[in-house]
Structures are given as structure tokens and as C-alpha cells.
């Protein structure tokens, strides 16, 4: 039986999963293995998080990680860093409008290899 990473048709996603597993071993950070496991699942199981949920659960200045897509429904009143696999256009404009930052999971891994002080939302 093949691993799911071998059957992923998106080369960026397959490379990201391998990179996350490697980072988990090198930096001894289990957060990256958990994110790799969630991204290795079927796409219909990916998280789809609205900005209203981020606003409800995040604290000011916090880093939020979404192993899926961030959608623009709701309002965001806090300046937070949001890392996700993908963003809707509305989500990007509302996050940057609240003085927040949108980044990819690869960027978060590069900036914070230990994965400390990151909250996962799904």
C-alpha cells in the first residue's frame, strides 16, 4: 500500500508534508508531525476556519496555524499572525486590515522551527 504523500497530486503539498516530518525529527517538535499527519489525510478532511473563529479563540499578537484554508466570513479585530495552507481573498484583506500577517506554513516553519507558542485551529 502506498503512502498518501506518494498519491498527492499537488507537488507543493507533498513536499510540505515531507519537510514537516523532517523538521519534526530535527527540531524534536511534535507540532510539525501533527500538521503533517493532518495534511496527509484526504482533502475533504482539511480544516476550513472562518475569521470569526480566529477572532474568538486567538489572543492579540498570537500565531495561529490552520492546516487548511482560512475563509473571510466574520470580522477580525486582533492583530494576529495566521499561517495556513491557503487563504481566501477576503480573509487576506481582513487580516491585513487588522494589522495582522498572512503567511504560509513553510514561512512559519522557517521563522519558528521549534513551533513554540503556536495555536492550531481546525
Jmol script that loads the backbone (N, CA, C; Angstrom):
load data "model"
ATOM      1  N   UNK A   1       0.834  -1.178   0.000  1.00  0.00           N
ATOM      2  CA  UNK A   1       0.000   0.000   0.000  1.00  0.00           C
ATOM      3  C   UNK A   1       0.885   1.250   0.000  1.00  0.00           C
ATOM      4  N   UNK A   2       0.533   2.196  -0.855  1.00  0.00           N
ATOM      5  CA  UNK A   2       1.304   3.432  -0.954  1.00  0.00           C
ATOM      6  C   UNK A   2       0.948   4.387   0.171  1.00  0.00           C
ATOM      7  N   UNK A   3       1.924   5.208   0.541  1.00  0.00           N
ATOM      8  CA  UNK A   3       1.651   6.282   1.488  1.00  0.00           C
ATOM      9  C   UNK A   3       0.828   7.341   0.770  1.00  0.00           C
ATOM     10  N   UNK A   4       0.059   8.094   1.523  1.00  0.00           N
ATOM     11  CA  UNK A   4      -0.777   9.123   0.921  1.00  0.00           C
ATOM     12  C   UNK A   4       0.074  10.202   0.264  1.00  0.00           C
ATOM     13  N   UNK A   5       1.264  10.477   0.819  1.00  0.00           N
ATOM     14  CA  UNK A   5       2.109  11.520   0.237  1.00  0.00           C
ATOM     15  C   UNK A   5       2.530  11.160  -1.177  1.00  0.00           C
ATOM     16  N   UNK A   6       2.633   9.873  -1.459  1.00  0.00           N
ATOM     17  CA  UNK A   6       3.013   9.467  -2.809  1.00  0.00           C
ATOM     18  C   UNK A   6       1.862   9.640  -3.788  1.00  0.00           C
ATOM     19  N   UNK A   7       0.619   9.704  -3.288  1.00  0.00           N
ATOM     20  CA  UNK A   7      -0.522   9.839  -4.175  1.00  0.00           C
ATOM     21  C   UNK A   7      -1.038  11.271  -4.270  1.00  0.00           C
ATOM     22  N   UNK A   8      -0.444  12.195  -3.526  1.00  0.00           N
ATOM     23  CA  UNK A   8      -0.865  13.598  -3.609  1.00  0.00           C
ATOM     24  C   UNK A   8      -0.455  14.152  -4.970  1.00  0.00           C
ATOM     25  N   UNK A   9      -1.408  14.794  -5.661  1.00  0.00           N
ATOM     26  CA  UNK A   9      -1.110  15.320  -6.989  1.00  0.00           C
ATOM     27  C   UNK A   9      -0.503  16.720  -6.932  1.00  0.00           C
ATOM     28  N   UNK A  10      -0.622  17.398  -5.805  1.00  0.00           N
ATOM     29  CA  UNK A  10      -0.062  18.734  -5.641  1.00  0.00           C
ATOM     30  C   UNK A  10       1.387  18.602  -5.165  1.00  0.00           C
ATOM     31  N   UNK A  11       2.367  18.944  -6.003  1.00  0.00           N
ATOM     32  CA  UNK A  11       3.768  18.768  -5.595  1.00  0.00           C
ATOM     33  C   UNK A  11       4.157  19.645  -4.409  1.00  0.00           C
ATOM     34  N   UNK A  12       3.565  20.829  -4.283  1.00  0.00           N
ATOM     35  CA  UNK A  12       3.861  21.694  -3.124  1.00  0.00           C
ATOM     36  C   UNK A  12       3.422  21.015  -1.837  1.00  0.00           C
ATOM     37  N   UNK A  13       2.253  20.403  -1.859  1.00  0.00           N
ATOM     38  CA  UNK A  13       1.721  19.747  -0.667  1.00  0.00           C
ATOM     39  C   UNK A  13       2.543  18.518  -0.293  1.00  0.00           C
ATOM     40  N   UNK A  14       2.924  17.717  -1.275  1.00  0.00           N
ATOM     41  CA  UNK A  14       3.735  16.536  -0.994  1.00  0.00           C
ATOM     42  C   UNK A  14       5.090  16.936  -0.414  1.00  0.00           C
ATOM     43  N   UNK A  15       5.697  17.969  -0.972  1.00  0.00           N
ATOM     44  CA  UNK A  15       6.987  18.445  -0.454  1.00  0.00           C
ATOM     45  C   UNK A  15       6.837  19.027   0.948  1.00  0.00           C
ATOM     46  N   UNK A  16       5.726  19.733   1.201  1.00  0.00           N
ATOM     47  CA  UNK A  16       5.487  20.312   2.523  1.00  0.00           C
ATOM     48  C   UNK A  16       5.354  19.219   3.582  1.00  0.00           C
ATOM     49  N   UNK A  17       4.657  18.152   3.269  1.00  0.00           N
ATOM     50  CA  UNK A  17       4.476  17.056   4.224  1.00  0.00           C
ATOM     51  C   UNK A  17       5.817  16.428   4.576  1.00  0.00           C
ATOM     52  N   UNK A  18       6.651  16.195   3.580  1.00  0.00           N
ATOM     53  CA  UNK A  18       7.982  15.624   3.828  1.00  0.00           C
ATOM     54  C   UNK A  18       8.831  16.588   4.653  1.00  0.00           C
ATOM     55  N   UNK A  19       8.772  17.878   4.320  1.00  0.00           N
ATOM     56  CA  UNK A  19       9.538  18.888   5.055  1.00  0.00           C
ATOM     57  C   UNK A  19       9.096  18.976   6.513  1.00  0.00           C
ATOM     58  N   UNK A  20       7.793  18.913   6.747  1.00  0.00           N
ATOM     59  CA  UNK A  20       7.280  18.959   8.113  1.00  0.00           C
ATOM     60  C   UNK A  20       7.734  17.749   8.932  1.00  0.00           C
ATOM     61  N   UNK A  21       7.726  16.575   8.325  1.00  0.00           N
ATOM     62  CA  UNK A  21       8.177  15.372   9.036  1.00  0.00           C
ATOM     63  C   UNK A  21       9.664  15.464   9.364  1.00  0.00           C
ATOM     64  N   UNK A  22      10.445  15.966   8.417  1.00  0.00           N
ATOM     65  CA  UNK A  22      11.881  16.141   8.661  1.00  0.00           C
ATOM     66  C   UNK A  22      12.130  17.154   9.785  1.00  0.00           C
ATOM     67  N   UNK A  23      11.398  18.267   9.751  1.00  0.00           N
ATOM     68  CA  UNK A  23      11.564  19.292  10.781  1.00  0.00           C
ATOM     69  C   UNK A  23      11.168  18.760  12.152  1.00  0.00           C
ATOM     70  N   UNK A  24      10.183  17.905  12.183  1.00  0.00           N
ATOM     71  CA  UNK A  24       9.760  17.313  13.448  1.00  0.00           C
ATOM     72  C   UNK A  24      10.870  16.474  14.063  1.00  0.00           C
ATOM     73  N   UNK A  25      11.569  15.725  13.219  1.00  0.00           N
ATOM     74  CA  UNK A  25      12.683  14.901  13.714  1.00  0.00           C
ATOM     75  C   UNK A  25      13.880  15.759  14.111  1.00  0.00           C
ATOM     76  N   UNK A  26      14.244  16.714  13.276  1.00  0.00           N
ATOM     77  CA  UNK A  26      15.444  17.516  13.507  1.00  0.00           C
ATOM     78  C   UNK A  26      15.297  18.402  14.744  1.00  0.00           C
ATOM     79  N   UNK A  27      14.142  19.073  14.866  1.00  0.00           N
ATOM     80  CA  UNK A  27      13.956  20.038  15.949  1.00  0.00           C
ATOM     81  C   UNK A  27      13.212  19.449  17.151  1.00  0.00           C
ATOM     82  N   UNK A  28      12.881  18.170  17.073  1.00  0.00           N
ATOM     83  CA  UNK A  28      12.135  17.495  18.134  1.00  0.00           C
ATOM     84  C   UNK A  28      10.878  18.274  18.512  1.00  0.00           C
ATOM     85  N   UNK A  29      10.129  18.677  17.486  1.00  0.00           N
ATOM     86  CA  UNK A  29       8.898  19.444  17.676  1.00  0.00           C
ATOM     87  C   UNK A  29       7.736  18.622  17.124  1.00  0.00           C
ATOM     88  N   UNK A  30       6.933  18.085  18.021  1.00  0.00           N
ATOM     89  CA  UNK A  30       5.827  17.219  17.605  1.00  0.00           C
ATOM     90  C   UNK A  30       4.723  17.955  16.869  1.00  0.00           C
ATOM     91  N   UNK A  31       4.687  19.276  16.977  1.00  0.00           N
ATOM     92  CA  UNK A  31       3.653  20.043  16.295  1.00  0.00           C
ATOM     93  C   UNK A  31       3.741  19.842  14.779  1.00  0.00           C
ATOM     94  N   UNK A  32       4.951  19.744  14.247  1.00  0.00           N
ATOM     95  CA  UNK A  32       5.109  19.604  12.790  1.00  0.00           C
ATOM     96  C   UNK A  32       4.666  18.216  12.328  1.00  0.00           C
ATOM     97  N   UNK A  33       4.879  17.191  13.146  1.00  0.00           N
ATOM     98  CA  UNK A  33       4.409  15.848  12.789  1.00  0.00           C
ATOM     99  C   UNK A  33       2.884  15.805  12.776  1.00  0.00           C
ATOM    100  N   UNK A  34       2.270  16.492  13.732  1.00  0.00           N
ATOM    101  CA  UNK A  34       0.802  16.536  13.784  1.00  0.00           C
ATOM    102  C   UNK A  34       0.230  17.268  12.567  1.00  0.00           C
ATOM    103  N   UNK A  35       0.840  18.375  12.176  1.00  0.00           N
ATOM    104  CA  UNK A  35       0.373  19.112  10.999  1.00  0.00           C
ATOM    105  C   UNK A  35       0.577  18.262   9.738  1.00  0.00           C
ATOM    106  N   UNK A  36       1.701  17.556   9.649  1.00  0.00           N
ATOM    107  CA  UNK A  36       1.944  16.676   8.502  1.00  0.00           C
ATOM    108  C   UNK A  36       0.896  15.574   8.447  1.00  0.00           C
ATOM    109  N   UNK A  37       0.527  15.033   9.595  1.00  0.00           N
ATOM    110  CA  UNK A  37      -0.487  13.970   9.642  1.00  0.00           C
ATOM    111  C   UNK A  37      -1.833  14.509   9.150  1.00  0.00           C
ATOM    112  N   UNK A  38      -2.178  15.720   9.568  1.00  0.00           N
ATOM    113  CA  UNK A  38      -3.454  16.304   9.145  1.00  0.00           C
ATOM    114  C   UNK A  38      -3.468  16.627   7.655  1.00  0.00           C
ATOM    115  N   UNK A  39      -2.324  17.056   7.115  1.00  0.00           N
ATOM    116  CA  UNK A  39      -2.254  17.362   5.681  1.00  0.00           C
ATOM    117  C   UNK A  39      -2.144  16.105   4.831  1.00  0.00           C
ATOM    118  N   UNK A  40      -1.729  15.011   5.439  1.00  0.00           N
ATOM    119  CA  UNK A  40      -1.615  13.738   4.722  1.00  0.00           C
ATOM    120  C   UNK A  40      -2.974  13.062   4.574  1.00  0.00           C
ATOM    121  N   UNK A  41      -3.968  13.544   5.291  1.00  0.00           N
ATOM    122  CA  UNK A  41      -5.326  13.000   5.224  1.00  0.00           C
ATOM    123  C   UNK A  41      -5.992  13.444   3.917  1.00  0.00           C
ATOM    124  N   UNK A  42      -7.131  12.870   3.579  1.00  0.00           N
ATOM    125  CA  UNK A  42      -7.858  13.324   2.386  1.00  0.00           C
ATOM    126  C   UNK A  42      -8.237  14.799   2.481  1.00  0.00           C
ATOM    127  N   UNK A  43      -8.292  15.441   1.334  1.00  0.00           N
ATOM    128  CA  UNK A  43      -8.517  16.884   1.291  1.00  0.00           C
ATOM    129  C   UNK A  43      -9.859  17.296   1.895  1.00  0.00           C
ATOM    130  N   UNK A  44     -10.866  16.437   1.799  1.00  0.00           N
ATOM    131  CA  UNK A  44     -12.173  16.780   2.355  1.00  0.00           C
ATOM    132  C   UNK A  44     -12.132  16.907   3.874  1.00  0.00           C
ATOM    133  N   UNK A  45     -11.071  16.403   4.504  1.00  0.00           N
ATOM    134  CA  UNK A  45     -10.922  16.495   5.948  1.00  0.00           C
ATOM    135  C   UNK A  45     -10.079  17.696   6.382  1.00  0.00           C
ATOM    136  N   UNK A  46      -9.624  18.525   5.455  1.00  0.00           N
ATOM    137  CA  UNK A  46      -8.834  19.699   5.812  1.00  0.00           C
ATOM    138  C   UNK A  46      -9.701  20.699   6.570  1.00  0.00           C
ATOM    139  N   UNK A  47      -9.062  21.483   7.409  1.00  0.00           N
ATOM    140  CA  UNK A  47      -9.765  22.492   8.180  1.00  0.00           C
ATOM    141  C   UNK A  47     -10.151  23.663   7.286  1.00  0.00           C
ATOM    142  N   UNK A  48     -11.332  24.204   7.527  1.00  0.00           N
ATOM    143  CA  UNK A  48     -11.788  25.438   6.902  1.00  0.00           C
ATOM    144  C   UNK A  48     -12.236  26.344   8.033  1.00  0.00           C
ATOM    145  N   UNK A  49     -11.420  27.337   8.340  1.00  0.00           N
ATOM    146  CA  UNK A  49     -11.643  28.178   9.509  1.00  0.00           C
ATOM    147  C   UNK A  49     -12.023  29.580   9.056  1.00  0.00           C
ATOM    148  N   UNK A  50     -13.109  30.095   9.630  1.00  0.00           N
ATOM    149  CA  UNK A  50     -13.532  31.463   9.352  1.00  0.00           C
ATOM    150  C   UNK A  50     -12.823  32.430  10.289  1.00  0.00           C
ATOM    151  N   UNK A  51     -12.741  33.687   9.873  1.00  0.00           N
ATOM    152  CA  UNK A  51     -12.090  34.712  10.686  1.00  0.00           C
ATOM    153  C   UNK A  51     -12.798  34.911  12.027  1.00  0.00           C
ATOM    154  N   UNK A  52     -14.098  34.681  12.064  1.00  0.00           N
ATOM    155  CA  UNK A  52     -14.820  34.839  13.328  1.00  0.00           C
ATOM    156  C   UNK A  52     -14.312  33.848  14.376  1.00  0.00           C
ATOM    157  N   UNK A  53     -13.945  32.654  13.959  1.00  0.00           N
ATOM    158  CA  UNK A  53     -13.404  31.662  14.894  1.00  0.00           C
ATOM    159  C   UNK A  53     -12.006  32.065  15.360  1.00  0.00           C
ATOM    160  N   UNK A  54     -11.200  32.601  14.456  1.00  0.00           N
ATOM    161  CA  UNK A  54      -9.873  33.083  14.838  1.00  0.00           C
ATOM    162  C   UNK A  54     -10.013  34.220  15.842  1.00  0.00           C
ATOM    163  N   UNK A  55     -10.954  35.136  15.593  1.00  0.00           N
ATOM    164  CA  UNK A  55     -11.164  36.267  16.497  1.00  0.00           C
ATOM    165  C   UNK A  55     -11.632  35.780  17.870  1.00  0.00           C
ATOM    166  N   UNK A  56     -12.423  34.724  17.898  1.00  0.00           N
ATOM    167  CA  UNK A  56     -12.967  34.202  19.154  1.00  0.00           C
ATOM    168  C   UNK A  56     -11.898  33.528  20.011  1.00  0.00           C
ATOM    169  N   UNK A  57     -10.976  32.770  19.396  1.00  0.00           N
ATOM    170  CA  UNK A  57     -10.043  31.943  20.149  1.00  0.00           C
ATOM    171  C   UNK A  57      -8.620  32.487  20.245  1.00  0.00           C
ATOM    172  N   UNK A  58      -8.271  33.472  19.451  1.00  0.00           N
ATOM    173  CA  UNK A  58      -6.893  33.986  19.452  1.00  0.00           C
ATOM    174  C   UNK A  58      -6.730  35.134  20.436  1.00  0.00           C
ATOM    175  N   UNK A  59      -5.514  35.288  20.900  1.00  0.00           N
ATOM    176  CA  UNK A  59      -5.145  36.440  21.717  1.00  0.00           C
ATOM    177  C   UNK A  59      -4.321  37.393  20.855  1.00  0.00           C
ATOM    178  N   UNK A  60      -4.226  38.628  21.275  1.00  0.00           N
ATOM    179  CA  UNK A  60      -3.506  39.633  20.496  1.00  0.00           C
ATOM    180  C   UNK A  60      -2.030  39.257  20.359  1.00  0.00           C
ATOM    181  N   UNK A  61      -1.512  39.343  19.133  1.00  0.00           N
ATOM    182  CA  UNK A  61      -0.112  39.050  18.867  1.00  0.00           C
ATOM    183  C   UNK A  61       0.214  37.567  18.776  1.00  0.00           C
ATOM    184  N   UNK A  62      -0.782  36.720  18.836  1.00  0.00           N
ATOM    185  CA  UNK A  62      -0.562  35.273  18.826  1.00  0.00           C
ATOM    186  C   UNK A  62      -0.378  34.754  17.397  1.00  0.00           C
ATOM    187  N   UNK A  63       0.232  33.594  17.275  1.00  0.00           N
ATOM    188  CA  UNK A  63       0.394  32.937  15.982  1.00  0.00           C
ATOM    189  C   UNK A  63      -0.601  31.788  15.896  1.00  0.00           C
ATOM    190  N   UNK A  64      -1.416  31.805  14.849  1.00  0.00           N
ATOM    191  CA  UNK A  64      -2.443  30.795  14.621  1.00  0.00           C
ATOM    192  C   UNK A  64      -2.037  29.966  13.410  1.00  0.00           C
ATOM    193  N   UNK A  65      -2.165  28.655  13.518  1.00  0.00           N
ATOM    194  CA  UNK A  65      -1.837  27.746  12.421  1.00  0.00           C
ATOM    195  C   UNK A  65      -3.096  26.993  12.028  1.00  0.00           C
ATOM    196  N   UNK A  66      -3.463  27.081  10.752  1.00  0.00           N
ATOM    197  CA  UNK A  66      -4.636  26.394  10.222  1.00  0.00           C
ATOM    198  C   UNK A  66      -4.157  25.391   9.175  1.00  0.00           C
ATOM    199  N   UNK A  67      -4.304  24.083   9.438  1.00  0.00           N
ATOM    200  CA  UNK A  67      -3.898  23.096   8.441  1.00  0.00           C
ATOM    201  C   UNK A  67      -4.979  22.928   7.373  1.00  0.00           C
ATOM    202  N   UNK A  68      -5.218  23.978   6.641  1.00  0.00           N
ATOM    203  CA  UNK A  68      -6.252  24.008   5.620  1.00  0.00           C
ATOM    204  C   UNK A  68      -6.393  25.418   5.092  1.00  0.00           C
ATOM    205  N   UNK A  69      -7.646  25.855   4.931  1.00  0.00           N
ATOM    206  CA  UNK A  69      -7.915  27.156   4.329  1.00  0.00           C
ATOM    207  C   UNK A  69      -8.572  28.097   5.331  1.00  0.00           C
ATOM    208  N   UNK A  70      -8.189  29.373   5.271  1.00  0.00           N
ATOM    209  CA  UNK A  70      -8.805  30.414   6.086  1.00  0.00           C
ATOM    210  C   UNK A  70      -9.803  31.152   5.199  1.00  0.00           C
ATOM    211  N   UNK A  71     -11.041  31.243   5.685  1.00  0.00           N
ATOM    212  CA  UNK A  71     -12.107  31.890   4.937  1.00  0.00           C
ATOM    213  C   UNK A  71     -12.437  33.236   5.563  1.00  0.00           C
ATOM    214  N   UNK A  72     -13.025  34.133   4.787  1.00  0.00           N
ATOM    215  CA  UNK A  72     -13.204  35.510   5.211  1.00  0.00           C
ATOM    216  C   UNK A  72     -14.503  35.838   5.900  1.00  0.00           C
ATOM    217  N   UNK A  73     -15.271  34.868   6.326  1.00  0.00           N
ATOM    218  CA  UNK A  73     -16.537  35.149   6.990  1.00  0.00           C
ATOM    219  C   UNK A  73     -16.298  35.635   8.418  1.00  0.00           C
ATOM    220  N   UNK A  74     -16.918  36.728   8.774  1.00  0.00           N
ATOM    221  CA  UNK A  74     -16.760  37.282  10.106  1.00  0.00           C
ATOM    222  C   UNK A  74     -15.782  38.439  10.108  1.00  0.00           C
ATOM    223  N   UNK A  75     -15.551  38.958  11.298  1.00  0.00           N
ATOM    224  CA  UNK A  75     -14.652  40.107  11.459  1.00  0.00           C
ATOM    225  C   UNK A  75     -13.475  39.704  12.325  1.00  0.00           C
ATOM    226  N   UNK A  76     -12.347  40.323  12.079  1.00  0.00           N
ATOM    227  CA  UNK A  76     -11.147  40.090  12.878  1.00  0.00           C
ATOM    228  C   UNK A  76     -10.736  41.425  13.479  1.00  0.00           C
ATOM    229  N   UNK A  77     -10.659  41.478  14.804  1.00  0.00           N
ATOM    230  CA  UNK A  77     -10.346  42.723  15.498  1.00  0.00           C
ATOM    231  C   UNK A  77      -8.986  42.703  16.165  1.00  0.00           C
ATOM    232  N   UNK A  78      -8.246  41.612  16.023  1.00  0.00           N
ATOM    233  CA  UNK A  78      -6.952  41.463  16.687  1.00  0.00           C
ATOM    234  C   UNK A  78      -5.824  41.376  15.668  1.00  0.00           C
ATOM    235  N   UNK A  79      -4.671  41.985  15.960  1.00  0.00           N
ATOM    236  CA  UNK A  79      -3.513  41.781  15.076  1.00  0.00           C
ATOM    237  C   UNK A  79      -2.841  40.451  15.402  1.00  0.00           C
ATOM    238  N   UNK A  80      -3.098  39.440  14.579  1.00  0.00           N
ATOM    239  CA  UNK A  80      -2.515  38.117  14.786  1.00  0.00           C
ATOM    240  C   UNK A  80      -1.771  37.679  13.531  1.00  0.00           C
ATOM    241  N   UNK A  81      -0.830  36.755  13.716  1.00  0.00           N
ATOM    242  CA  UNK A  81      -0.163  36.113  12.593  1.00  0.00           C
ATOM    243  C   UNK A  81      -0.935  34.844  12.293  1.00  0.00           C
ATOM    244  N   UNK A  82      -1.309  34.653  11.039  1.00  0.00           N
ATOM    245  CA  UNK A  82      -2.063  33.470  10.647  1.00  0.00           C
ATOM    246  C   UNK A  82      -1.274  32.736   9.576  1.00  0.00           C
ATOM    247  N   UNK A  83      -0.974  31.471   9.843  1.00  0.00           N
ATOM    248  CA  UNK A  83      -0.300  30.617   8.869  1.00  0.00           C
ATOM    249  C   UNK A  83      -1.288  29.550   8.427  1.00  0.00           C
ATOM    250  N   UNK A  84      -1.386  29.331   7.123  1.00  0.00           N
ATOM    251  CA  UNK A  84      -2.329  28.349   6.601  1.00  0.00           C
ATOM    252  C   UNK A  84      -1.838  27.827   5.268  1.00  0.00           C
ATOM    253  N   UNK A  85      -2.483  26.773   4.830  1.00  0.00           N
ATOM    254  CA  UNK A  85      -2.173  26.206   3.523  1.00  0.00           C
ATOM    255  C   UNK A  85      -2.665  27.147   2.425  1.00  0.00           C
ATOM    256  N   UNK A  86      -3.826  27.781   2.660  1.00  0.00           N
ATOM    257  CA  UNK A  86      -4.407  28.675   1.660  1.00  0.00           C
ATOM    258  C   UNK A  86      -5.310  29.704   2.344  1.00  0.00           C
ATOM    259  N   UNK A  87      -5.515  30.831   1.684  1.00  0.00           N
ATOM    260  CA  UNK A  87      -6.369  31.903   2.196  1.00  0.00           C
ATOM    261  C   UNK A  87      -7.329  32.333   1.098  1.00  0.00           C
ATOM    262  N   UNK A  88      -8.536  32.734   1.481  1.00  0.00           N
ATOM    263  CA  UNK A  88      -9.422  33.374   0.519  1.00  0.00           C
ATOM    264  C   UNK A  88      -8.999  34.842   0.403  1.00  0.00           C
ATOM    265  N   UNK A  89      -9.409  35.482  -0.674  1.00  0.00           N
ATOM    266  CA  UNK A  89      -9.036  36.889  -0.875  1.00  0.00           C
ATOM    267  C   UNK A  89      -9.614  37.773   0.222  1.00  0.00           C
ATOM    268  N   UNK A  90     -10.852  37.491   0.635  1.00  0.00           N
ATOM    269  CA  UNK A  90     -11.488  38.279   1.691  1.00  0.00           C
ATOM    270  C   UNK A  90     -10.739  38.118   3.010  1.00  0.00           C
ATOM    271  N   UNK A  91     -10.277  36.915   3.290  1.00  0.00           N
ATOM    272  CA  UNK A  91      -9.549  36.677   4.540  1.00  0.00           C
ATOM    273  C   UNK A  91      -8.246  37.460   4.556  1.00  0.00           C
ATOM    274  N   UNK A  92      -7.522  37.468   3.451  1.00  0.00           N
ATOM    275  CA  UNK A  92      -6.253  38.199   3.379  1.00  0.00           C
ATOM    276  C   UNK A  92      -6.487  39.686   3.616  1.00  0.00           C
ATOM    277  N   UNK A  93      -7.498  40.261   2.984  1.00  0.00           N
ATOM    278  CA  UNK A  93      -7.738  41.695   3.145  1.00  0.00           C
ATOM    279  C   UNK A  93      -8.166  42.035   4.573  1.00  0.00           C
ATOM    280  N   UNK A  94      -8.958  41.176   5.209  1.00  0.00           N
ATOM    281  CA  UNK A  94      -9.403  41.465   6.579  1.00  0.00           C
ATOM    282  C   UNK A  94      -8.267  41.271   7.591  1.00  0.00           C
ATOM    283  N   UNK A  95      -7.423  40.273   7.375  1.00  0.00           N
ATOM    284  CA  UNK A  95      -6.299  40.050   8.296  1.00  0.00           C
ATOM    285  C   UNK A  95      -5.311  41.200   8.209  1.00  0.00           C
ATOM    286  N   UNK A  96      -4.953  41.605   7.001  1.00  0.00           N
ATOM    287  CA  UNK A  96      -4.019  42.720   6.847  1.00  0.00           C
ATOM    288  C   UNK A  96      -4.668  44.038   7.300  1.00  0.00           C
ATOM    289  N   UNK A  97      -5.984  44.158   7.164  1.00  0.00           N
ATOM    290  CA  UNK A  97      -6.687  45.344   7.635  1.00  0.00           C
ATOM    291  C   UNK A  97      -6.669  45.476   9.151  1.00  0.00           C
ATOM    292  N   UNK A  98      -6.537  44.340   9.848  1.00  0.00           N
ATOM    293  CA  UNK A  98      -6.463  44.353  11.318  1.00  0.00           C
ATOM    294  C   UNK A  98      -5.013  44.368  11.792  1.00  0.00           C
ATOM    295  N   UNK A  99      -4.080  44.766  10.903  1.00  0.00           N
ATOM    296  CA  UNK A  99      -2.640  44.807  11.192  1.00  0.00           C
ATOM    297  C   UNK A  99      -2.069  43.431  11.510  1.00  0.00           C
ATOM    298  N   UNK A 100      -2.678  42.392  10.948  1.00  0.00           N
ATOM    299  CA  UNK A 100      -2.177  41.033  11.109  1.00  0.00           C
ATOM    300  C   UNK A 100      -1.290  40.641   9.951  1.00  0.00           C
ATOM    301  N   UNK A 101      -0.822  39.397   9.985  1.00  0.00           N
ATOM    302  CA  UNK A 101       0.073  38.892   8.955  1.00  0.00           C
ATOM    303  C   UNK A 101      -0.436  37.559   8.450  1.00  0.00           C
ATOM    304  N   UNK A 102      -0.456  37.403   7.122  1.00  0.00           N
ATOM    305  CA  UNK A 102      -0.777  36.121   6.491  1.00  0.00           C
ATOM    306  C   UNK A 102       0.533  35.493   6.041  1.00  0.00           C
ATOM    307  N   UNK A 103       0.705  34.204   6.322  1.00  0.00           N
ATOM    308  CA  UNK A 103       1.914  33.509   5.894  1.00  0.00           C
ATOM    309  C   UNK A 103       1.582  32.064   5.566  1.00  0.00           C
ATOM    310  N   UNK A 104       2.446  31.455   4.804  1.00  0.00           N
ATOM    311  CA  UNK A 104       2.276  30.041   4.501  1.00  0.00           C
ATOM    312  C   UNK A 104       2.843  29.213   5.644  1.00  0.00           C
ATOM    313  N   UNK A 105       2.529  27.935   5.624  1.00  0.00           N
ATOM    314  CA  UNK A 105       3.062  27.036   6.649  1.00  0.00           C
ATOM    315  C   UNK A 105       4.579  26.932   6.504  1.00  0.00           C
ATOM    316  N   UNK A 106       5.066  26.993   5.273  1.00  0.00           N
ATOM    317  CA  UNK A 106       6.508  26.954   5.031  1.00  0.00           C
ATOM    318  C   UNK A 106       7.206  28.150   5.686  1.00  0.00           C
ATOM    319  N   UNK A 107       6.584  29.334   5.587  1.00  0.00           N
ATOM    320  CA  UNK A 107       7.161  30.532   6.212  1.00  0.00           C
ATOM    321  C   UNK A 107       7.205  30.395   7.731  1.00  0.00           C
ATOM    322  N   UNK A 108       6.135  29.865   8.308  1.00  0.00           N
ATOM    323  CA  UNK A 108       6.095  29.677   9.755  1.00  0.00           C
ATOM    324  C   UNK A 108       7.154  28.676  10.199  1.00  0.00           C
ATOM    325  N   UNK A 109       7.328  27.622   9.443  1.00  0.00           N
ATOM    326  CA  UNK A 109       8.348  26.620   9.767  1.00  0.00           C
ATOM    327  C   UNK A 109       9.743  27.229   9.718  1.00  0.00           C
ATOM    328  N   UNK A 110       9.999  28.092   8.735  1.00  0.00           N
ATOM    329  CA  UNK A 110      11.296  28.747   8.617  1.00  0.00           C
ATOM    330  C   UNK A 110      11.531  29.737   9.762  1.00  0.00           C
ATOM    331  N   UNK A 111      10.485  30.503  10.139  1.00  0.00           N
ATOM    332  CA  UNK A 111      10.619  31.517  11.179  1.00  0.00           C
ATOM    333  C   UNK A 111      10.610  30.942  12.598  1.00  0.00           C
ATOM    334  N   UNK A 112       9.919  29.836  12.801  1.00  0.00           N
ATOM    335  CA  UNK A 112       9.756  29.255  14.135  1.00  0.00           C
ATOM    336  C   UNK A 112       9.955  27.737  14.047  1.00  0.00           C
ATOM    337  N   UNK A 113      11.190  27.265  13.884  1.00  0.00           N
ATOM    338  CA  UNK A 113      11.415  25.830  13.674  1.00  0.00           C
ATOM    339  C   UNK A 113      11.028  24.960  14.860  1.00  0.00           C
ATOM    340  N   UNK A 114      11.035  25.499  16.057  1.00  0.00           N
ATOM    341  CA  UNK A 114      10.631  24.714  17.238  1.00  0.00           C
ATOM    342  C   UNK A 114       9.105  24.634  17.355  1.00  0.00           C
ATOM    343  N   UNK A 115       8.399  25.532  16.685  1.00  0.00           N
ATOM    344  CA  UNK A 115       6.944  25.516  16.746  1.00  0.00           C
ATOM    345  C   UNK A 115       6.386  25.977  18.075  1.00  0.00           C
ATOM    346  N   UNK A 116       7.145  26.768  18.801  1.00  0.00           N
ATOM    347  CA  UNK A 116       6.700  27.197  20.113  1.00  0.00           C
ATOM    348  C   UNK A 116       5.709  28.347  20.012  1.00  0.00           C
ATOM    349  N   UNK A 117       4.774  28.373  20.950  1.00  0.00           N
ATOM    350  CA  UNK A 117       3.776  29.421  21.078  1.00  0.00           C
ATOM    351  C   UNK A 117       2.934  29.574  19.808  1.00  0.00           C
ATOM    352  N   UNK A 118       2.509  28.435  19.259  1.00  0.00           N
ATOM    353  CA  UNK A 118       1.645  28.411  18.080  1.00  0.00           C
ATOM    354  C   UNK A 118       0.359  27.681  18.467  1.00  0.00           C
ATOM    355  N   UNK A 119      -0.774  28.267  18.111  1.00  0.00           N
ATOM    356  CA  UNK A 119      -2.068  27.648  18.390  1.00  0.00           C
ATOM    357  C   UNK A 119      -2.637  27.084  17.104  1.00  0.00           C
ATOM    358  N   UNK A 120      -3.044  25.816  17.129  1.00  0.00           N
ATOM    359  CA  UNK A 120      -3.637  25.168  15.965  1.00  0.00           C
ATOM    360  C   UNK A 120      -5.149  25.284  16.055  1.00  0.00           C
ATOM    361  N   UNK A 121      -5.782  25.777  14.993  1.00  0.00           N
ATOM    362  CA  UNK A 121      -7.241  25.836  14.921  1.00  0.00           C
ATOM    363  C   UNK A 121      -7.707  24.959  13.786  1.00  0.00           C
ATOM    364  N   UNK A 122      -8.814  24.273  14.018  1.00  0.00           N
ATOM    365  CA  UNK A 122      -9.423  23.496  12.951  1.00  0.00           C
ATOM    366  C   UNK A 122     -10.920  23.567  12.995  1.00  0.00           C
TER     367      UNK A 122
END
end "model"
wireframe off; spacefill off
backbone 0.3
color backbone group
